[in-house]
Amino acid sequence: MLDGAWSFVRRHQRKLAVTAGIVGGLYYSGRLLVNRVVEMQAVSAKERTSKENIRRRFDQNQRDCLFTIMSLLPELSEQVLREVDVERLITELRTVHRPMMPSPRPGGSSGEAWEGGAWSAGKSPSMSVAAGSEEPGAESPGDGGTSAAGTPGRSMFGEDGDQGAEEPVRRSKVEIWEEIKIQSFARTMIAVYAESLLTMLVHTQLNMVGRSTYLDAVVSKLADPDSHSSFEGRYESRLSMADEQNFLMLSWWFLNRGWRQLMAQISEATNHCIGQLPLKERVTHRELAALFNGIHLRLRENGLVQSLTAVLLPLGDESVADYLGSNRLAADRVFTPVFVRLLDQMRDVIESADFVYVFNSCVDRLTTQLLESLQESFPEPLPVPRAPMLPTVEGGAAPDLEGVVREFEEFSASPESRVVIVQLLPRIAREGHQILNGVPNHYLENVSASREVQALSAAVYTAEDVTQ
């Protein structure tokens, strides 16, 4: 049997050699393929873990951005509401309706002349009380010599206290309403632009810090622990706690100085677009949207985009000195190489076309949400009554072709309800307050969750940090 097997091998040795080579090659290729697949799976798992880690850090960074903005908004809101105080004007308007109450004159008796609610003092009531809606000014109680308008009040006997001087004339209701109109629109626009800029500023800052922190963590694991200066020639110096605090403190400039530059530009644009609008003008929701769009267009024509860097960052020697002096900081301790590098990168981001695009999209997004909220102030138009159908010879109702055409025209161009602009002012001013102080703040949640802001944050977070 062995002789037979051996003879078989000798007769077919070439075939058996080829078969053995093929089998061995397949086995080796299979093992190599399995090992390669295992390596690829390991690499894929490592990359997936790394991406999940980056995504988790990024998502946490975005939540930190939202909480940071919510903590900074009260400081901004307090200043905006104090500088553009619509409520003070409403209080002043209410005092116009109140008649002046008699009060005993110093050194006088209770029997002195009282005519028409004003002391005569040798003058007729028509000389003391203005006609129509104007009334003499009176100091509000507990205001320490300050009038109801919030401005220093003047004594009714003159600045030097002499009796017999003419009393100051209070502003008319129309003048107060005109100022309420301007400031209501201006405050709401300031809130829209300020919240958009604050959102983008905080997202840019925290994502730059988050990127540096992540790179520091990678360097600490892959690089030599004793090497603190370079990693493959692409990353230099680690972000210290002092540099991080000084960099994040840059938001102070916008919260205390920059927004005032923004307020000046918005006030000018509002006066230009709303100043000539009559108080009794009846507008539709579409016309109201056109008014807001006119303010946006005016701001863009006046170069608001070109001034964003000066609004968000202290530029120039005077601004830097003001920033350092107000925060009691030393220039040699603040402007370290790492801080200067981050500041230059942030300025490049602000001056980029992507930042401008995201800024405009944020403003448009908040304005759209504002107009949707103001839609509630416009009642639904009443339906147009329809004429009865004409009877036919058989007594049925024949179709009225003219009526059908008229109904189609009314459907295609349905009438819009109109509201007097004065009735919209309280709601507009309240929405400006809601943008800054809303709890929960749906405006802030809307703009922070927008795709444009998230895309800008991702671009900043994943940008290469290449040393020059």
Protein Blocks (a to p, Z undefined) as FASTA:
>chain_A
ZZmmmmmmmmmmmmmmmmmmmmmmmmmmmmmmmmmmmmmmmmmmmmmmmmmmmmmmmmmm
mmmmmmmmmmmmmmmmmmmmmmmcfklmmmmmmmmmpccdddddehiafkbcceehiafk
lpafklmpcghjbccddddehklopafkopacddfkbjnopghiacdddddfklmmmmmm
mmmmmmmmmmmmmmmmmmmmmmmmmmmmmmmmmmmmmmmmmmcfklckbgghlagcjadf
klmmmmmmmmmmmmmmmmmmmmmmmmmmmmmmmmmpcfklccdfklmmmmmmmmmmmmmm
nommmmmmmmmpcgdjklmmmmmmmnopafklmmgfklmmmmmmmmmmmmpmklmmmmmm
mmmmmmmmmmmmmmmmpccddddddddddddfkopacddfklmmmmmmmmmmccdddddf
klmmmmmmmmmmmmmmgccdfklmmmmmpmklmmmmmmmmmpccddZZ
